[in-house]
Amino acid sequence: MNDPLNDIPKTLPIIPIRNKVLLPSASLVLQVVRKDSVQLLQRIYRSAENKESKYIIGCVPIHPPSYNKPEPKDTTNSSTAPFTVTRNGNRNSTPKRTIEETFNQSIQPSDLHEFGCAARIVKLERTVNGFIVRIEGVIRIRIDKYVLERPYLEAEVTVFPDPLVPKDDQELQELANSLKTTGRELLVIFQNLKFPTAYLIQLQKYIENGPIGLLTDFLINTIECTYEERLQILDAHDLKTRMSIAIELLARQINILKVTQKVHSTMSKKHKEFYLRQQLNAIKEELGERDDSSNEDDDITDLTKRIKEAGLSPEANKVAQRELKRLKRMHSTQAEYQVVRTYLEWLSEIPWSKSTSDIIDIDKARQQLEDDHYGLESVKKRILEYLAVLKLKGDLKGPILCLLGPPGVGKTSLGKSIASALGRKFHRISLGGVRDEAEIRGHRRTYIGAMPGLIAQGLRRVGFNNPIFLLDEIDKVGHQSNHGDPSAALLEVLDPEQNNTFNDHYLNVPLDLSKVLFIATANQVDTIPPPLLDRMELINIPGYTFEEKINIAQRHLLPKQITNHGLSLEDVKMSDEVLLKIASGYTREAGVRNFEREIASVCRAKAVEYANAKDKDELDKYNKEITANEIENILGVTKFDSEVAERAARPGVVTGLAWTSSGSGGILFIEATQMAGKGNLQLTGRLGEVIRESAQIALSWVRAHAFQLGITTSETESTFFFQRDVHIHFPAGAIGKDGPSAGVALTIALVSLFTRRQVPTTTAMTGEITLRGQVLPVGGIKEKIIGAHRAGIKKVILPARNRKDVEGDVPVNVKSEINFVYANNIFDVLRGAFEGEKIWSDSTPPIVEFESRL
Ligand SMILES: Nc1ncnc2c1ncn2[C@@H]1O[C@H](COP(=O)(O)OP(=O)(O)OP(=O)(O)O)[C@@H](O)[C@H]1O
């Protein structure tokens, strides 16, 4: 057998234990929540090597409040210290504490007993409040001196190994024999009581082979005795004293057990069960298989109180009470205990009946929206109408508002403004990339690590049941897959008829979401699942024009960034020209997010300049006005020239209008070239199926009208197209492109290529074409035109049936700076693209003109 002495260092970290005495050979499970011990175990937990079972600590009992400290004694003397704990010092007199109180409680060396037990950590588990640790007593120790008090106690110790019983010590030999006889007697009783076999084997081993000191401790561990009696045994490092006390205690226990066995045979079944249960608990406790029940009780009392205060719905309360009952029956080391406990914590933290009171003051809301956002008049108007209806009707049963627009146009910040106008809490739920229904609805509790979904989590975070939830990027939520359908879960969330009984899989009780005000945001409408779209009212926020961006910057972004950088509004001035330079030279976006970032860089540079001037006491030299030249010094050379200016007009190159998946509009170039070949058409630039088909249609139309357009010399000539290959490329090959709206631009690019005529780079076009040359309307007109305006386009050719979109939605200043050409057919486009020049002959009347008369 290993000498335990070898394992025990001279200095040991100390874990003080309350109401318990650990003896060598016993094991104990402790729920550790007090700060000092938690910090000690944290250190052990962190260092991987120390997590092994070899880590040794000292376990020392804390004196109960009524403990009278014994007189200092000569520890070399073999006699045991006078025992002075009164009966009042038992566990029942210990005051109950909450977890927090226990955590903050500080233990002084003077509170601790002089003797303790060195123990080996065999299991260490993290819990919500601290640790659960299982320790095994190794050997008696006496504390000589505390060498550390914070963050945890550490002490120099003397260890007391048990000597072997000397053959010639008659008295000791007799005591040992008597102890073994008592042990055998107990073994028989325990066998009758059906004690665990492993325990019985162990006891038998100790009785037959000793060592006698360990057998004494092992027996005392099993029997019922008071706290004081156990302390007495702990203090008795001298074998003779320990055995004498133990024999007395064991004899008492045997008597009790004998009487019990008699009573047992006469008891009713119910009584017996109760009695056995009590006994089982006591035995478990003695064997160290029950942890500090006072802490566990504290925990459950605390939870019960919190559940009572949370004002649960009747259904939730029923479930909570059932689970509480289960929890009480469980042992805190059981894995299921933590699962149930976490569930109950969730139930207690959902705001079932806590609401903020609404302030629906339309004037105040109007003011708030005005203060926070420039422009967006129609959006603000619609939001105010919505709030007015909310005020009159008093419920939220209506369509959900969905703010639709490119990134950085203020969708999120509009949501925040609405929340602060209403005095409600605001929470943003990002739906981008949500592929799993469980993310919305939670995982069932049977899963390991199950959690409630985003909605329930949001409610817990805000702490009130009537917040504003901004469902961000609802267009990016996943559809039906083998992980369920997140959009179907959202449907339930957003449906006012169903959402008062929303079922989160984890909570598994109906949640009332009818008081939550949902606002959604999306970049594009196409990918929003139709049933969701059906429940929402779209409010379009197209991109901003330069003029709007400058106004937003002067009123909101610049003041915000100046103050963010510790300057006062008077310290930095930027003219509209400078702001325009930043917006056009350094950003290319529909919103203002990058613009704000660039303004922040300028403010940072100004803050450095200001601080330097202040340090040198030269504030008079500091120039608060920022010039256009300074901008280049701060932000570097301009990142973007006018997109149109980058290009020179060439045959085969045409400017189209695009609408990106993020909802912002812009221009795109189409380049066509021809080479000797066999009549093949090659397309590049990451193109989708539809745009490829548009290119085929365009080529077929051009081939069909080649003679009329002067490309071929006779109507029957076919060699022209069979002797050359055509290659069409859409630059910015990294970005995928698709959709039918490039049809018109593709046709014009091919006509320009074959007729060697140029289209001005400031002319852009959009529209779908049919094989017969008709121009069909397309979507995203407003965004495309605002984007084109930003790019410096002067003329836009677009389908005649899109005229209403231009007249209705496009800002006036944009309309006034762009010349619009509305086309019914491709000949109208040709006329517009080639500056009114009629490049075709009328020898054959164009088929489309005939069609257009239909
Ligand atoms: N009209 C406006 N008036 C004042 N500030 C604005 C306006 N539009 C946008 N902003 C500001 O622009 C920044 C970006 O806005 P926000 O984050 O709300 O954009 P978003 O549309 O939600 O973008 P995303 O779709 O990427 O989430 C914010 O600081 C916001 O205050």
The ligand as an ORCA input file, in Angstrom:
! r2SCAN-3c Opt
* xyz 0 1
  N     -32.441     59.250    -42.637
  C     -31.503     59.152    -41.716
  N     -31.323     60.121    -40.819
  C     -30.363     60.026    -39.888
  N     -29.525     58.993    -39.741
  C     -29.654     57.982    -40.588
  C     -30.648     58.008    -41.612
  N     -30.544     56.860    -42.306
  C     -29.548     56.151    -41.729
  N     -29.017     56.807    -40.703
  C     -27.903     56.363    -39.838
  O     -27.151     55.398    -40.567
  C     -26.643     54.394    -39.714
  C     -26.994     53.032    -40.239
  O     -28.381     52.795    -40.108
  P     -29.031     51.407    -39.697
  O     -28.075     50.571    -38.940
  O     -30.335     51.679    -39.089
  O     -29.196     50.774    -41.121
  P     -30.038     49.523    -41.585
  O     -30.911     49.983    -42.698
  O     -30.707     48.880    -40.452
  O     -28.927     48.596    -42.180
  P     -28.870     46.989    -42.241
  O     -29.869     46.535    -43.248
  O     -27.464     46.732    -42.704
  O     -29.137     46.501    -40.864
  C     -27.218     54.670    -38.346
  O     -26.245     55.329    -37.576
  C     -28.392     55.603    -38.629
  O     -28.637     56.456    -37.547
*
